[in-house]
Amino acid sequence: MLQPLFVIPARGGSKGIPRKNIKPLAGKPLIAYSIDAAREVCGRRGIPESNIVVSTDDGEIAAVACGCGIDVPYRRPAELATDTAGSREVILDAMRFARQTGIEFNCVVLLQPTSPLRTADDVEKCMELYAEVKPDMAVTVKEASANPYYNCFETDPATGALRVSKGDGMLTRRQDAPPAWEFNGAVYVINPASIEAMPMGAFPLRVPSVMPADRSVDLDTPLDWEIAETIMRHRNSTTLENSHNR
């Protein structure tokens, strides 16, 4: 049975969208969406909510997370809260904290706050794939916006001419190309032994859990924020309209 350690990384410094982790999105602090998803999965599976670790160096973020209904006893070291700190180091430090405090886990579920449209169902689907395949990592993906067999090109170093990235360039319909995927940043279910041994980019076995594009918005810029709010407003109005029509 999976016993996940949910790691929600939320450092205080953010440049693209200042203070984004606690900025209100559709009426809730951004970090609340990830906390709510983790708590829902815990409730469904009988997992202690102490297995949810918010990794932050920032007291205000910790206070907001506490206001979402969880304890935040852990603080990320300052050296892991810089622009150059990597996800692997942050995860390893959260794992050390969990072991020191007696939290039991056999996989790590990384939930980045910048994916607020991800649902508890998306998290569970990725976890179930991990349990079935037992890879180094199960990770959520969306269909790539550019396909290397069809409309993704490279520059020939000798001539400067464009050439298709993969294949012979003779495909005339995108649907004839092999599917291509890109990480959407929403859910990573990771083997603890694998991340202790190597960086995530070196994992030999990574398996995809597909999510739709409309739940794959990753907040990096103010435009991304506007897109997410527009999607949420549309969903809320649709839900309200449906409830009135019952």
N, C-alpha and C positions, 0 to 999 in steps of 0.2 A: 504494500500500500504506500502511495506517495505521501510523504510528510514534507511539504515545501517550506522553505524559508523565503518569504516574500521580501525582496529588497526594493525599496522605493527611494531612488537617489534624488536629492533636492538640495543642492548647495545654494548658498546665498547669492553668489555673484552670477549674473547672467547678462550678457551684453545685447543679444539680438532683441530680446523683450525683457527690459529691466524688471527684476523682482517677479518674474513670470510664475514661479511656483506657487505664490500666494495671491496672484492677481485674480480678481473675480472673472470667471468665464460663465456667461449665462446664469449669473446669480450665485455661483459657488467658487471658492478658491480652486485654482487649477489642480492642486495636489489632492483635493477631496475626491476627484473622480478615480484616481488610482487607489486611494485608500478604500473607497466604497467597493470597488471591484474586488480587492483582496479580502475585505471583510465578508462580502457575499459568498466568495468561494470558501472561506473558512466556515461560515455558517452552514453551507450545504454539506461539507465534508467532515464536520466535527473537529476542525483544526483549531488549536488555541490561537487567539488573536495576538498573543505574545510572539508568534512566528512572523508577524509583520514588523519589519524593521525599517523605519524611515531614517535614511542616512543623510544627515544634514549637519552643517557646522554652525547653523544660524538659529539663534534663540527665537526669533519671531516666527520662522517657518515651523520650528518645533511646537510653538504655542498653537499655531493654526492647526497643525496635525492633531494635537491633543483635543482641540475643539471639534475635530471630526470623529472623536470617539475612541482613540487608541492612546496607549502610553508611548512616550518617546524618551526612553532612558538613555539612549545611545547618542553620542556626538561624534561626528566624523572629524578625524584629526585635520588640522589646518593644512598640512602638506598634501592632503587628498582633496582639498577644496579649491584648487587652482585651475586655470584654464588648461593646463597640461596634464592634469591627473586623468588616468585612464579608468574605464569602467571595470577592468579586471582588478585593479588595485582596490577600488572602492568595494567591490563584491568580496574580495578576500578579507578585507578588514571587517566587514559586516559578518562574515562567517566566523572570524575569530571571536568577535563579541558574542555571537550566538552560542558558540561552544563554551566560552568562559562562564556564561550565565545559565547553562544547562538546557538551552533550547535544542530540541531534537529535530533533525531534518536530514533528508536523503536526496534532495534536489534544491536548486536555487531558482526562484522565479523572479526575474528582473522586470519590474513594471515602471517604465519611465513616465513621469507626470506629463510629458509632452504628447501623450497619446490619450486624450480624454474621451475619445469616442469608442475606445475599446470596451467591451462588455465582459461581465463575469463568464458568460458563455464562451467568449473568445479565449479567455484564460484557461478555462477547463478543457476546451478542445485541444489546445496546445499541450497541456499537461497530459491528457489522455494519449496523445500521439507519442509523447516522450515515454510514457509507461509501456506502450506497446512495442516501440522500436528499440528503446534503451540506447539512444545515440549519445554523442557528446553534447548535443544541443538540439532541441526543437525550437523553431523560431517562426514567428508570424511573418508572412510576406503578402504582397499584393502583386498583381500583374504589372510588369515593368512598363513604363511609359514609352520606352524605345526598345525595339527588338533587334539584337545584334545580327540576326539573319535577314532583316528586312529594312529597317530605317535607322540603324545606328552605324555610323561610319568612322573610319580612321583615316589619317593622312599618310599617304605613301612617303616615306622619308627621302626617297630618291627623286620623286617627281613633284611632290606636293599635291598630287591628285587624291580625291576621295576614293576610298574603297570600302565596301561593306565589311563590317567587323568579323563576321563569320559566314562561311558558305561561299557560294559562287556569285551571289548577287542577282540571280535570275528569277527569284520569287516575285510574282506580281500581286500577290494577295497576302496580307498579314496573317490571315487565318491558316495559311499553308505553312507558316514558319513554326518551328518548335516553340513551345511556351517559354517565356523568360520571366524571371521573378526578381523582385527587389525587397530587401528587408523594409518593413514599415515602422519598425521601432516600438511596436506595441507590447509584445510578449517574448521573453527569452526564457526557456526552461533549460537549465544547465546542470550537467553532471558535476558535482563538487570536485571529484577526483580529476576530471578533465581540466577544469579551470585552475586547479592548483598546479597542474603539470605544464600548462601551455596557454598562450593567449587565445582568445576566442577565434581570431582569424586563422589560427593554425589547426583548429579542430578538424579531424579527418571525416567525421560523420555529423553533418548538420542536415536536419530534415525540415521541410516546409509545412507550415500550417497556414492555409490560405485564408485571407480575410478580404472582404469587399473593399473597393476603393473609398466608399463613403464612410467607412469606419477607420480608414488608414491615414487620416490627416495627422501629420507630425508637426508640432508647433515650433517653428524656428524663427519665423519673421512675423512682423505685424500683419502682413497679408494672410499668412497661415491662420493667425488668430481670427481675422475677419471671416475667413472661410469656415472655420469651426463654429463660430457663433451663428453664421447664416444657416448651416446644417442643423444646428440645435434648435434655432427658432422655427425652422420648417418642420422639424419632427414634433416639437411641442404644439405647434398650431394644428398639425395633422391629428395628433393624439386627442387634442381638445375637440376638434371638429367631429372625430369619430365617436367620442363619448357623448356628444350632443345628439348624434344621429341614432343612438341606440334606442 
